[in-house]
Structure formats: C-alpha cells, structure tokens
Amino acid sequence: MTVALSKRASDVRVIGLISLAHGSSHFFHLVLPPMFPWLKDAFALSYAELGLLMSVFFVVSCIAQATSGFLVDRIGARPVLFGGIGLLVLAALVYSQSNGYAMLLLGAVIAGCGNGIFHPVDYTLINHKVSPPNLPYAYSMHGVAGYLGWAAAPAFMVAIAQFADWRIAFLAAALLEAGVLGILWLNKSYLVDNVRERHENTHASTQASNPGVVPESTFAFLKLTAVWLCWIFFFFSMASTSSLQSFAPSALFEIYQVPLDVGSYYITLLALGSAGGVLFGGYLAAKLQAPERIVSSCLSITIVMCLLLGTGLISVSLIPFLFIGLGFGYGVVAPSRDLLVKAVTPKGVAGRVYGIVYSGIDLGAAVGPFIFGFFMDAGLPKALFLGIVLFQLMIIPTVIKVSAGTTPKTA
C-alpha cells in the first residue's frame, strides 16, 4: 500500500511538472498573434508578413522537433527541456526589443528552436515515468495544460499591452517563462528519464527475444506507414487550429464587426473549451477504446460550426458559444490521438517517433497562417472558416486508417 501511494504521488508530481512545461510552450505559441494589431501599426506590416512570422516560428520548430527527438534518446529529456525553455525566455526578450521586421523574424527563429523540443521531451518522460494505468489521465492533463497555455496568452498579452504597451507585454512573458524554468529546476530530480538504463534494457530485450538478429537502423521506424498517417493527422489538425488562432479576431471584425480586442478573447474561449474537452476526452478514451469514432464524431460537429461562422449570417451573440464548442470538440480528440501514437511507437525510439510525428503540428501551424494571410489581405475573411473545414475533412480518413491497423505496444 505504501509503495502504491508513493508511486501515485510520484506520478502526480511528474505529470504536474511536465504539464507546466507543456502549458508554457503553448503560451508561447500565442504571444505573437494577439500583438498583431500593435505590431501592424508599429512597423506598417501586412497580414501576409504577420502570418509569415508564425510560419517561420513553426517551420523552425518543425525542424527542431524532428531532430530533438534523436537528442532526447541520446542524452535524456531533462537537459533538452531546460535548454528549450531558456530559448523561449530569450525569444521574448528579442521580441520586446525589436526595432523592425528583421528582429521579429529573429525572435520567431529563436522561439521556434525552443518550442520544438517539448513533445519529444514530454512524451518520453510521461511514457517512462508514469505508470501505465495513469497514462490516459497523464495525456489528458498534459493536453489540458497546453490549452490553458493557449487560453492564458491572449488575455495576458492583450491586457498588458492595453495598460502599458506591447514591449512590456513581451518582457512580462519572458519573466513568466523564467519562473517556469525556476520551478522545473527546483524539481529536476523528478525529470530524469534514465536514458542509459532505458537503452540497455531495450537492447537486452531485443537480443533476448531475437538472438543473433542485427538490430534495426536508427531510422527504421520511418518505414512504418502508421507513423506518417499520424503525421498527416497532426499536420491538418494544427493547420486548422493555428489559422483560427492567428486570424479569427481579424476575420470576425471584417465579417461581423466584432472589435479586435473582443475577438482576441474569443481565442481564450476556444482554448478554455479545448481544456474542458481534453478532460472529457481522456475519460472517453479510457472507457470507449474507439478513437476513430471519437475523432470522426467530434470533427463532424466542429465542421458544421465552422461552416456557420463562414456564412456571415449567424447572430453575433452566438459566436462565443461556437468558439467554446469548437474548442471542446478539438479537445475531446486529443487523448485518443495521443494513445494512437503510443500504440504505433516501437520500443526504445519514443523520442524519435514523437519528434517526427509531432513535427506535423509545427509544419501545419506554419502553412495555415501563411496561406490564410493572403486571403485576409485579399479581403476574403470567410475563406478562413471554409479553409478550416477543408483541413478538418482531411483528418478523419487518417485516424480511421491508423486505428484499423494498430496493436498496442509499449514505448
């Protein structure tokens, strides 16, 4: 009984620390978009140029994520985590001192490098530090923290920019991230993933079950079709979400005359809805064991909501409820998605698989705002919601295919 309680307490501590780190990374996804109106006026930027900032951030993050997975498998998750958070602090400082578009781009590059490490780090630690019965709940809390980070950023940044200015808002973001780094440092003993022992155990297990067999190459996992189907899932999912986060306030202003600051708070509602959806989605994933049904049902509902927003005919009073509903639908999908990725992950290569698969998130987030920035400049705000519908339609077949071909594995 004492051992069980001790393990449960350790699980809770690890989940809390990793969730805090994940929430801080999502916070930094949205320190720039809420500042777009201020930056547009300060430096006479177009929507396409603003969208390109997010594209640069996520392209760099995509590259960093794909490569950091190998680093996590080699040196362990903890040093990679501390390095990534330090880069986010530096990025916010660069944003705060920007004197033009070039410095904003530099800040986006640094932030992308810092952001790219989180999924390989987080999921490696979760899979090796949390007991199997608690994994669905760990994935759920990890996702909730991410959405809360998204929810906090627009409110935090806009409030400070309104009462001070946009430079102070970025400085405050840097201070907040430094505080997260301090908390993780004080609890660093819980973030050791025993990478050497893990490699030795994986190698011994492989040799015992397959004596005389030459181990597969470092990149053998790239041959798995399911890995790339998961990548496609993440690509279109994040292309939808990031486009909505980046341009929904501007689109709502042009379609429905919703003030920009009010539209920014709708992004907070979107994230809060997602947080609630992740909690409910963790319960569904554990009970139903039917990810393809969960994903297809939720996305069908969010597709209808986006179509309604794109018509320009609905009442403005319904918009906040639609954003909460959209967020809830996105959130419910997340735990089932994470369990699917774990199911296709071979032993000993968790960092690499998560790095590659979750790089689809970053590339999708890079492509979405870049595309829709041009539509916004062309005066076609309704194309934002209709394009998101198209992206969501691309997701459903991939998860059905992955679900049909997966068998549980231990990462």
Contacts in CASP RR format, 6 or more apart in sequence:
PFRMAT RR
TARGET T0000
AUTHOR 0000-0000-0000
METHOD contacts of the structure
MODEL  1
MTVALSKRASDVRVIGLISLAHGSSHFFHLVLPPMFPWLKDAFALSYAEL
GLLMSVFFVVSCIAQATSGFLVDRIGARPVLFGGIGLLVLAALVYSQSNG
YAMLLLGAVIAGCGNGIFHPVDYTLINHKVSPPNLPYAYSMHGVAGYLGW
AAAPAFMVAIAQFADWRIAFLAAALLEAGVLGILWLNKSYLVDNVRERHE
NTHASTQASNPGVVPESTFAFLKLTAVWLCWIFFFFSMASTSSLQSFAPS
ALFEIYQVPLDVGSYYITLLALGSAGGVLFGGYLAAKLQAPERIVSSCLS
ITIVMCLLLGTGLISVSLIPFLFIGLGFGYGVVAPSRDLLVKAVTPKGVA
GRVYGIVYSGIDLGAAVGPFIFGFFMDAGLPKALFLGIVLFQLMIIPTVI
KVSAGTTPKTA
7 131 0 8 1.000
8 134 0 8 1.000
10 129 0 8 1.000
10 190 0 8 1.000
11 129 0 8 1.000
11 130 0 8 1.000
11 131 0 8 1.000
11 134 0 8 1.000
11 138 0 8 1.000
13 187 0 8 1.000
13 190 0 8 1.000
14 125 0 8 1.000
14 126 0 8 1.000
14 129 0 8 1.000
14 130 0 8 1.000
14 190 0 8 1.000
14 191 0 8 1.000
15 126 0 8 1.000
15 130 0 8 1.000
15 134 0 8 1.000
15 137 0 8 1.000
15 138 0 8 1.000
15 141 0 8 1.000
15 142 0 8 1.000
16 141 0 8 1.000
16 145 0 8 1.000
17 183 0 8 1.000
17 184 0 8 1.000
17 187 0 8 1.000
17 190 0 8 1.000
17 191 0 8 1.000
18 122 0 8 1.000
18 125 0 8 1.000
18 126 0 8 1.000
18 138 0 8 1.000
18 142 0 8 1.000
18 191 0 8 1.000
19 141 0 8 1.000
19 142 0 8 1.000
19 143 0 8 1.000
19 144 0 8 1.000
19 145 0 8 1.000
19 146 0 8 1.000
20 145 0 8 1.000
20 180 0 8 1.000
20 183 0 8 1.000
20 184 0 8 1.000
21 81 0 8 1.000
21 85 0 8 1.000
21 118 0 8 1.000
21 121 0 8 1.000
21 122 0 8 1.000
21 180 0 8 1.000
21 184 0 8 1.000
22 118 0 8 1.000
22 122 0 8 1.000
22 142 0 8 1.000
22 143 0 8 1.000
22 145 0 8 1.000
22 146 0 8 1.000
23 145 0 8 1.000
23 146 0 8 1.000
23 148 0 8 1.000
23 149 0 8 1.000
24 85 0 8 1.000
24 88 0 8 1.000
24 149 0 8 1.000
24 176 0 8 1.000
24 177 0 8 1.000
24 180 0 8 1.000
25 88 0 8 1.000
25 114 0 8 1.000
25 115 0 8 1.000
25 116 0 8 1.000
25 118 0 8 1.000
25 146 0 8 1.000
26 145 0 8 1.000
26 146 0 8 1.000
26 147 0 8 1.000
26 148 0 8 1.000
26 149 0 8 1.000
26 150 0 8 1.000
26 153 0 8 1.000
27 149 0 8 1.000
27 150 0 8 1.000
27 152 0 8 1.000
27 153 0 8 1.000
27 156 0 8 1.000
27 173 0 8 1.000
27 176 0 8 1.000
27 177 0 8 1.000
28 88 0 8 1.000
28 91 0 8 1.000
28 92 0 8 1.000
28 111 0 8 1.000
28 115 0 8 1.000
28 153 0 8 1.000
28 173 0 8 1.000
28 177 0 8 1.000
29 115 0 8 1.000
29 150 0 8 1.000
29 153 0 8 1.000
29 242 0 8 1.000
29 245 0 8 1.000
29 365 0 8 1.000
30 149 0 8 1.000
30 150 0 8 1.000
30 153 0 8 1.000
30 154 0 8 1.000
30 157 0 8 1.000
30 245 0 8 1.000
30 267 0 8 1.000
31 92 0 8 1.000
31 95 0 8 1.000
31 153 0 8 1.000
31 157 0 8 1.000
31 169 0 8 1.000
31 170 0 8 1.000
31 173 0 8 1.000
32 39 0 8 1.000
32 53 0 8 1.000
32 54 0 8 1.000
32 57 0 8 1.000
32 95 0 8 1.000
32 108 0 8 1.000
33 54 0 8 1.000
33 154 0 8 1.000
33 245 0 8 1.000
33 246 0 8 1.000
33 267 0 8 1.000
34 153 0 8 1.000
34 154 0 8 1.000
34 157 0 8 1.000
34 158 0 8 1.000
34 161 0 8 1.000
34 264 0 8 1.000
34 267 0 8 1.000
35 157 0 8 1.000
35 161 0 8 1.000
35 166 0 8 1.000
35 169 0 8 1.000
35 170 0 8 1.000
36 50 0 8 1.000
36 246 0 8 1.000
36 250 0 8 1.000
37 260 0 8 1.000
38 161 0 8 1.000
38 165 0 8 1.000
38 166 0 8 1.000
39 45 0 8 1.000
39 50 0 8 1.000
39 104 0 8 1.000
39 166 0 8 1.000
40 46 0 8 1.000
40 47 0 8 1.000
40 50 0 8 1.000
42 166 0 8 1.000
43 100 0 8 1.000
43 101 0 8 1.000
43 104 0 8 1.000
45 101 0 8 1.000
46 377 0 8 1.000
47 247 0 8 1.000
47 250 0 8 1.000
47 373 0 8 1.000
47 376 0 8 1.000
47 377 0 8 1.000
48 370 0 8 1.000
48 373 0 8 1.000
48 374 0 8 1.000
48 376 0 8 1.000
48 377 0 8 1.000
49 101 0 8 1.000
50 246 0 8 1.000
50 373 0 8 1.000
51 246 0 8 1.000
51 369 0 8 1.000
51 370 0 8 1.000
51 373 0 8 1.000
52 370 0 8 1.000
53 104 0 8 1.000
53 105 0 8 1.000
53 108 0 8 1.000
54 108 0 8 1.000
54 242 0 8 1.000
54 246 0 8 1.000
54 365 0 8 1.000
54 366 0 8 1.000
54 369 0 8 1.000
54 370 0 8 1.000
55 366 0 8 1.000
55 367 0 8 1.000
55 368 0 8 1.000
55 369 0 8 1.000
55 370 0 8 1.000
56 105 0 8 1.000
56 108 0 8 1.000
56 109 0 8 1.000
56 366 0 8 1.000
57 108 0 8 1.000
57 109 0 8 1.000
57 111 0 8 1.000
57 112 0 8 1.000
57 115 0 8 1.000
57 365 0 8 1.000
57 366 0 8 1.000
58 112 0 8 1.000
58 242 0 8 1.000
58 362 0 8 1.000
58 363 0 8 1.000
58 364 0 8 1.000
58 365 0 8 1.000
58 366 0 8 1.000
59 362 0 8 1.000
59 363 0 8 1.000
59 366 0 8 1.000
60 108 0 8 1.000
60 109 0 8 1.000
60 112 0 8 1.000
60 113 0 8 1.000
60 116 0 8 1.000
61 111 0 8 1.000
61 112 0 8 1.000
61 113 0 8 1.000
61 114 0 8 1.000
61 115 0 8 1.000
61 116 0 8 1.000
61 362 0 8 1.000
61 365 0 8 1.000
62 116 0 8 1.000
62 359 0 8 1.000
62 360 0 8 1.000
62 361 0 8 1.000
62 362 0 8 1.000
62 363 0 8 1.000
62 366 0 8 1.000
63 359 0 8 1.000
64 112 0 8 1.000
64 113 0 8 1.000
64 114 0 8 1.000
64 115 0 8 1.000
64 116 0 8 1.000
64 117 0 8 1.000
65 115 0 8 1.000
65 116 0 8 1.000
65 117 0 8 1.000
65 118 0 8 1.000
65 119 0 8 1.000
65 120 0 8 1.000
65 355 0 8 1.000
65 358 0 8 1.000
65 359 0 8 1.000
65 361 0 8 1.000
65 362 0 8 1.000
66 355 0 8 1.000
66 356 0 8 1.000
66 359 0 8 1.000
68 80 0 8 1.000
68 116 0 8 1.000
68 117 0 8 1.000
68 120 0 8 1.000
68 121 0 8 1.000
68 355 0 8 1.000
69 120 0 8 1.000
69 124 0 8 1.000
69 351 0 8 1.000
69 352 0 8 1.000
69 354 0 8 1.000
69 355 0 8 1.000
70 218 0 8 1.000
70 351 0 8 1.000
70 352 0 8 1.000
71 80 0 8 1.000
71 120 0 8 1.000
72 80 0 8 1.000
72 117 0 8 1.000
72 120 0 8 1.000
72 121 0 8 1.000
72 124 0 8 1.000
72 195 0 8 1.000
72 351 0 8 1.000
73 124 0 8 1.000
73 195 0 8 1.000
73 199 0 8 1.000
73 348 0 8 1.000
73 349 0 8 1.000
73 350 0 8 1.000
73 351 0 8 1.000
73 352 0 8 1.000
74 195 0 8 1.000
75 195 0 8 1.000
76 124 0 8 1.000
76 193 0 8 1.000
76 195 0 8 1.000
77 120 0 8 1.000
77 121 0 8 1.000
77 124 0 8 1.000
77 125 0 8 1.000
77 191 0 8 1.000
77 193 0 8 1.000
77 195 0 8 1.000
78 188 0 8 1.000
78 191 0 8 1.000
78 192 0 8 1.000
78 193 0 8 1.000
80 117 0 8 1.000
80 120 0 8 1.000
80 121 0 8 1.000
81 117 0 8 1.000
81 118 0 8 1.000
81 121 0 8 1.000
81 184 0 8 1.000
81 191 0 8 1.000
82 181 0 8 1.000
82 184 0 8 1.000
82 185 0 8 1.000
83 114 0 8 1.000
83 117 0 8 1.000
84 113 0 8 1.000
84 114 0 8 1.000
84 115 0 8 1.000
84 116 0 8 1.000
84 117 0 8 1.000
84 118 0 8 1.000
85 114 0 8 1.000
85 177 0 8 1.000
85 180 0 8 1.000
85 181 0 8 1.000
85 184 0 8 1.000
86 114 0 8 1.000
86 177 0 8 1.000
86 181 0 8 1.000
87 110 0 8 1.000
87 111 0 8 1.000
87 112 0 8 1.000
87 113 0 8 1.000
87 114 0 8 1.000
88 111 0 8 1.000
88 114 0 8 1.000
88 115 0 8 1.000
88 177 0 8 1.000
89 174 0 8 1.000
89 177 0 8 1.000
89 178 0 8 1.000
89 181 0 8 1.000
90 110 0 8 1.000
91 107 0 8 1.000
91 108 0 8 1.000
91 110 0 8 1.000
91 111 0 8 1.000
91 112 0 8 1.000
91 114 0 8 1.000
92 111 0 8 1.000
92 170 0 8 1.000
92 171 0 8 1.000
92 173 0 8 1.000
92 174 0 8 1.000
92 177 0 8 1.000
93 170 0 8 1.000
93 171 0 8 1.000
93 174 0 8 1.000
94 103 0 8 1.000
94 106 0 8 1.000
94 107 0 8 1.000
94 110 0 8 1.000
95 103 0 8 1.000
95 104 0 8 1.000
95 107 0 8 1.000
95 170 0 8 1.000
95 173 0 8 1.000
96 167 0 8 1.000
96 168 0 8 1.000
96 170 0 8 1.000
96 171 0 8 1.000
96 174 0 8 1.000
97 103 0 8 1.000
97 167 0 8 1.000
98 104 0 8 1.000
98 107 0 8 1.000
112 362 0 8 1.000
115 362 0 8 1.000
116 362 0 8 1.000
119 354 0 8 1.000
119 355 0 8 1.000
119 358 0 8 1.000
119 361 0 8 1.000
120 350 0 8 1.000
120 351 0 8 1.000
120 352 0 8 1.000
120 354 0 8 1.000
120 355 0 8 1.000
120 358 0 8 1.000
122 142 0 8 1.000
123 338 0 8 1.000
123 341 0 8 1.000
123 342 0 8 1.000
123 350 0 8 1.000
123 351 0 8 1.000
123 354 0 8 1.000
123 358 0 8 1.000
123 411 0 8 1.000
124 193 0 8 1.000
124 350 0 8 1.000
124 351 0 8 1.000
124 354 0 8 1.000
125 191 0 8 1.000
125 193 0 8 1.000
126 135 0 8 1.000
126 138 0 8 1.000
126 139 0 8 1.000
126 142 0 8 1.000
127 135 0 8 1.000
127 342 0 8 1.000
127 350 0 8 1.000
127 411 0 8 1.000
128 193 0 8 1.000
128 194 0 8 1.000
128 198 0 8 1.000
128 350 0 8 1.000
128 411 0 8 1.000
129 190 0 8 1.000
129 193 0 8 1.000
130 138 0 8 1.000
132 410 0 8 1.000
135 339 0 8 1.000
135 342 0 8 1.000
136 282 0 8 1.000
136 285 0 8 1.000
136 286 0 8 1.000
136 335 0 8 1.000
136 339 0 8 1.000
137 282 0 8 1.000
137 286 0 8 1.000
139 282 0 8 1.000
139 285 0 8 1.000
139 334 0 8 1.000
139 335 0 8 1.000
139 338 0 8 1.000
139 339 0 8 1.000
140 278 0 8 1.000
140 279 0 8 1.000
140 281 0 8 1.000
140 282 0 8 1.000
140 283 0 8 1.000
140 285 0 8 1.000
140 334 0 8 1.000
140 335 0 8 1.000
142 338 0 8 1.000
143 275 0 8 1.000
143 278 0 8 1.000
143 331 0 8 1.000
143 334 0 8 1.000
143 335 0 8 1.000
144 275 0 8 1.000
144 276 0 8 1.000
144 278 0 8 1.000
144 279 0 8 1.000
146 275 0 8 1.000
147 271 0 8 1.000
147 272 0 8 1.000
147 273 0 8 1.000
147 274 0 8 1.000
147 275 0 8 1.000
147 276 0 8 1.000
147 278 0 8 1.000
147 327 0 8 1.000
147 331 0 8 1.000
148 271 0 8 1.000
148 272 0 8 1.000
148 275 0 8 1.000
149 271 0 8 1.000
150 245 0 8 1.000
150 267 0 8 1.000
150 268 0 8 1.000
150 270 0 8 1.000
150 271 0 8 1.000
150 274 0 8 1.000
151 268 0 8 1.000
151 269 0 8 1.000
151 270 0 8 1.000
151 271 0 8 1.000
151 272 0 8 1.000
151 274 0 8 1.000
151 275 0 8 1.000
152 268 0 8 1.000
152 271 0 8 1.000
154 264 0 8 1.000
154 265 0 8 1.000
154 267 0 8 1.000
154 268 0 8 1.000
155 264 0 8 1.000
155 265 0 8 1.000
155 268 0 8 1.000
156 169 0 8 1.000
156 172 0 8 1.000
156 173 0 8 1.000
156 176 0 8 1.000
157 169 0 8 1.000
157 173 0 8 1.000
158 169 0 8 1.000
158 261 0 8 1.000
158 264 0 8 1.000
158 265 0 8 1.000
160 168 0 8 1.000
160 169 0 8 1.000
160 172 0 8 1.000
161 168 0 8 1.000
161 169 0 8 1.000
162 261 0 8 1.000
184 191 0 8 1.000
198 348 0 8 1.000
199 348 0 8 1.000
202 347 0 8 1.000
202 348 0 8 1.000
203 215 0 8 1.000
205 347 0 8 1.000
206 213 0 8 1.000
206 215 0 8 1.000
206 347 0 8 1.000
207 213 0 8 1.000
218 352 0 8 1.000
221 227 0 8 1.000
221 345 0 8 1.000
221 346 0 8 1.000
221 349 0 8 1.000
221 352 0 8 1.000
221 353 0 8 1.000
221 356 0 8 1.000
222 356 0 8 1.000
224 344 0 8 1.000
224 346 0 8 1.000
226 344 0 8 1.000
226 402 0 8 1.000
226 405 0 8 1.000
226 406 0 8 1.000
227 344 0 8 1.000
227 353 0 8 1.000
227 356 0 8 1.000
227 357 0 8 1.000
229 398 0 8 1.000
229 401 0 8 1.000
229 402 0 8 1.000
230 337 0 8 1.000
230 340 0 8 1.000
230 341 0 8 1.000
230 344 0 8 1.000
230 357 0 8 1.000
230 398 0 8 1.000
230 402 0 8 1.000
231 356 0 8 1.000
231 357 0 8 1.000
231 359 0 8 1.000
231 360 0 8 1.000
232 394 0 8 1.000
232 398 0 8 1.000
233 337 0 8 1.000
233 395 0 8 1.000
233 398 0 8 1.000
233 399 0 8 1.000
233 402 0 8 1.000
234 337 0 8 1.000
234 357 0 8 1.000
234 358 0 8 1.000
234 360 0 8 1.000
234 361 0 8 1.000
234 364 0 8 1.000
235 360 0 8 1.000
235 361 0 8 1.000
235 363 0 8 1.000
235 364 0 8 1.000
235 367 0 8 1.000
236 364 0 8 1.000
236 391 0 8 1.000
236 392 0 8 1.000
236 394 0 8 1.000
236 395 0 8 1.000
236 398 0 8 1.000
237 330 0 8 1.000
237 333 0 8 1.000
237 337 0 8 1.000
237 361 0 8 1.000
237 391 0 8 1.000
237 392 0 8 1.000
237 395 0 8 1.000
238 360 0 8 1.000
238 361 0 8 1.000
238 362 0 8 1.000
238 364 0 8 1.000
238 365 0 8 1.000
239 364 0 8 1.000
239 365 0 8 1.000
239 367 0 8 1.000
239 368 0 8 1.000
239 391 0 8 1.000
240 388 0 8 1.000
240 391 0 8 1.000
240 392 0 8 1.000
241 330 0 8 1.000
241 365 0 8 1.000
242 364 0 8 1.000
242 365 0 8 1.000
242 368 0 8 1.000
242 369 0 8 1.000
243 368 0 8 1.000
243 369 0 8 1.000
243 371 0 8 1.000
243 372 0 8 1.000
243 384 0 8 1.000
243 387 0 8 1.000
243 388 0 8 1.000
243 391 0 8 1.000
244 267 0 8 1.000
244 270 0 8 1.000
244 326 0 8 1.000
244 384 0 8 1.000
244 388 0 8 1.000
245 267 0 8 1.000
245 270 0 8 1.000
246 368 0 8 1.000
246 369 0 8 1.000
246 372 0 8 1.000
246 373 0 8 1.000
247 369 0 8 1.000
247 372 0 8 1.000
247 373 0 8 1.000
247 376 0 8 1.000
247 381 0 8 1.000
247 384 0 8 1.000
248 263 0 8 1.000
248 266 0 8 1.000
248 267 0 8 1.000
248 270 0 8 1.000
248 323 0 8 1.000
248 384 0 8 1.000
249 258 0 8 1.000
249 260 0 8 1.000
249 262 0 8 1.000
249 263 0 8 1.000
249 264 0 8 1.000
249 266 0 8 1.000
249 267 0 8 1.000
250 260 0 8 1.000
250 376 0 8 1.000
250 381 0 8 1.000
251 376 0 8 1.000
251 381 0 8 1.000
251 382 0 8 1.000
251 384 0 8 1.000
251 385 0 8 1.000
252 258 0 8 1.000
252 263 0 8 1.000
252 266 0 8 1.000
252 319 0 8 1.000
252 381 0 8 1.000
253 259 0 8 1.000
253 260 0 8 1.000
253 263 0 8 1.000
254 379 0 8 1.000
254 381 0 8 1.000
255 310 0 8 1.000
255 312 0 8 1.000
255 381 0 8 1.000
255 382 0 8 1.000
256 312 0 8 1.000
256 316 0 8 1.000
256 319 0 8 1.000
257 316 0 8 1.000
258 266 0 8 1.000
258 316 0 8 1.000
258 319 0 8 1.000
266 319 0 8 1.000
266 320 0 8 1.000
266 323 0 8 1.000
267 323 0 8 1.000
269 320 0 8 1.000
269 323 0 8 1.000
269 324 0 8 1.000
270 323 0 8 1.000
270 324 0 8 1.000
270 326 0 8 1.000
270 327 0 8 1.000
271 327 0 8 1.000
272 324 0 8 1.000
273 324 0 8 1.000
273 325 0 8 1.000
273 327 0 8 1.000
273 328 0 8 1.000
273 331 0 8 1.000
274 327 0 8 1.000
274 328 0 8 1.000
274 329 0 8 1.000
274 330 0 8 1.000
274 331 0 8 1.000
274 334 0 8 1.000
275 331 0 8 1.000
276 328 0 8 1.000
276 331 0 8 1.000
277 327 0 8 1.000
277 328 0 8 1.000
277 329 0 8 1.000
277 330 0 8 1.000
277 331 0 8 1.000
277 332 0 8 1.000
277 334 0 8 1.000
278 331 0 8 1.000
278 332 0 8 1.000
278 334 0 8 1.000
278 335 0 8 1.000
280 328 0 8 1.000
280 332 0 8 1.000
281 294 0 8 1.000
281 331 0 8 1.000
281 332 0 8 1.000
281 333 0 8 1.000
281 334 0 8 1.000
281 335 0 8 1.000
281 336 0 8 1.000
282 335 0 8 1.000
282 336 0 8 1.000
284 294 0 8 1.000
284 332 0 8 1.000
284 335 0 8 1.000
284 336 0 8 1.000
285 291 0 8 1.000
285 294 0 8 1.000
285 335 0 8 1.000
285 336 0 8 1.000
285 339 0 8 1.000
288 294 0 8 1.000
291 336 0 8 1.000
291 337 0 8 1.000
291 339 0 8 1.000
291 340 0 8 1.000
291 399 0 8 1.000
291 403 0 8 1.000
292 399 0 8 1.000
292 400 0 8 1.000
292 403 0 8 1.000
292 404 0 8 1.000
294 332 0 8 1.000
294 333 0 8 1.000
294 336 0 8 1.000
295 333 0 8 1.000
295 336 0 8 1.000
295 337 0 8 1.000
295 395 0 8 1.000
295 396 0 8 1.000
295 399 0 8 1.000
296 396 0 8 1.000
296 399 0 8 1.000
296 400 0 8 1.000
298 329 0 8 1.000
298 330 0 8 1.000
298 331 0 8 1.000
298 332 0 8 1.000
298 333 0 8 1.000
299 329 0 8 1.000
299 333 0 8 1.000
299 392 0 8 1.000
299 395 0 8 1.000
299 396 0 8 1.000
300 396 0 8 1.000
301 329 0 8 1.000
302 325 0 8 1.000
302 326 0 8 1.000
302 327 0 8 1.000
302 329 0 8 1.000
302 330 0 8 1.000
302 392 0 8 1.000
303 389 0 8 1.000
303 392 0 8 1.000
303 393 0 8 1.000
305 322 0 8 1.000
305 325 0 8 1.000
305 326 0 8 1.000
306 326 0 8 1.000
306 385 0 8 1.000
306 386 0 8 1.000
306 388 0 8 1.000
306 389 0 8 1.000
306 392 0 8 1.000
307 385 0 8 1.000
307 386 0 8 1.000
307 389 0 8 1.000
308 314 0 8 1.000
308 322 0 8 1.000
309 319 0 8 1.000
309 322 0 8 1.000
309 385 0 8 1.000
310 382 0 8 1.000
310 384 0 8 1.000
310 385 0 8 1.000
310 386 0 8 1.000
311 382 0 8 1.000
312 382 0 8 1.000
314 322 0 8 1.000
336 399 0 8 1.000
337 399 0 8 1.000
340 399 0 8 1.000
340 402 0 8 1.000
340 403 0 8 1.000
340 406 0 8 1.000
341 353 0 8 1.000
341 354 0 8 1.000
341 357 0 8 1.000
342 409 0 8 1.000
342 411 0 8 1.000
343 406 0 8 1.000
343 407 0 8 1.000
343 408 0 8 1.000
343 409 0 8 1.000
344 353 0 8 1.000
344 402 0 8 1.000
344 406 0 8 1.000
344 409 0 8 1.000
345 353 0 8 1.000
345 354 0 8 1.000
345 409 0 8 1.000
345 411 0 8 1.000
346 353 0 8 1.000
346 409 0 8 1.000
346 411 0 8 1.000
347 409 0 8 1.000
347 410 0 8 1.000
347 411 0 8 1.000
348 411 0 8 1.000
350 411 0 8 1.000
353 411 0 8 1.000
372 383 0 8 1.000
372 384 0 8 1.000
372 387 0 8 1.000
375 381 0 8 1.000
375 383 0 8 1.000
375 384 0 8 1.000
376 384 0 8 1.000
END
